[in-house]
Amino acid sequence: MRYVCQICGYVYDDSREKIPFSELPEDWKCPLCGALKADFKAEEPVTVSSSSMPKYEQTDLKKLSVGQLAAVCSNLSRGCEKQYKSKEAELFRQLADYFTANIPPVNDAEMEKLAQMLTEDISEYPAVRACVDEAKDRGAARSCVWGEKVTRMLSSLVGRYLREGETMLEGTEVWLCTVCGFVYIGETPPELCPVCKVPAWKFEKMEGRDRR
């Protein structure tokens, strides 16, 4: 049996490993991205029919929140960077900074609520991906792949934090991939991002964490 990490795609093949996957301890982690054992799924054929998925209509930007606009502009900036459009990237970055600075405080920022929101986001990806595949948009397809993997990793980390609390962050660092948004916890960033495959120097250490 083969088990696949739902975040980075690492495959644990029982036929090649000394210990069957089912016998690994529950605190075992993916050797590439650090995801938990619970984030692995048994490999099986995946069939998604676009006809069974809800249709998504074009979003009116005026209906987006300030935080959503900040995220959209940040992603557009990174997309322009990948296409070597430095002028456009800088303009979108300025917009993202403006919206970020004007995000109102969140009064009910509870981890349990964040965990629920991430789970809901993950459940939406198959429908979004079906629409993208139907449109044959390769760029959007890659964004969907990256987005789902990053969201799954965030969900895994939040779930782990709810179980372990602040001890999860003791003696380690938090790293952010500046290309795809992947979050990694460890003393040093991975040599390659498990999601978008950029080198370690593309990671930024998240400063200003409360270590009390």
C-alpha positions, 0 to 999 in steps of 0.5 A: 500500500502507498500513502501520499502526503496531501500537502507535498505529495511525498509517497510512503510505500509500504513495500519499500519501507521497513515499517508499515505505515499503519505501525508508524507512531501517531507523532511521525511526520512527513520527512519533506514538509513536516506534515502529520501522519494524519495528513497522509491518505491511502493512494487511490484513483481520483475521479472528479466530474465537473458536472457534479460540482457547483459553478462559480461565477465571476466575483465582484471585487467590490464585495470583497473584504479589505483582507481579501483584497490584500490577499488578491493583490499580493497573489497578483504581485507574485504572479507578475514576478514569476512573469518578470513583470517588475513594474506591474508586480510593484504596483500590485505590491503597493496595493496589497500593502495599502489594503493590509494596513487598513485591515480592521482588527479581528475580535473573535480570532480564535484558533478553533474558528480558524481551524473550521474556516481552513477545513471549509476552504479545503472542501471547496478546492475540488469544485474550484479545480473542476471549473479550472480544468474545464476552462483549461487554464494552466496558470489557475490550475497551478494556483489551485494546486499550490493553494490547496497544499498550503491550506492543508498545511496550515490546517495541519499546523493549526490542528497541531497547535490546538493539541500541543499549545505553545510547546509546539513552537519552543526551540524552533522557528517559523518559516514562510515561502515567499512564493507560494505561502507554504509555512514550515516549522523547524530550525532551518527552512527546507532546501526546497519548498515542498510545494513550489520547489523554490530554494531555501533562500526564498523563505523568510523567518517570521519575526516578532513572535511572542515566545513567552 
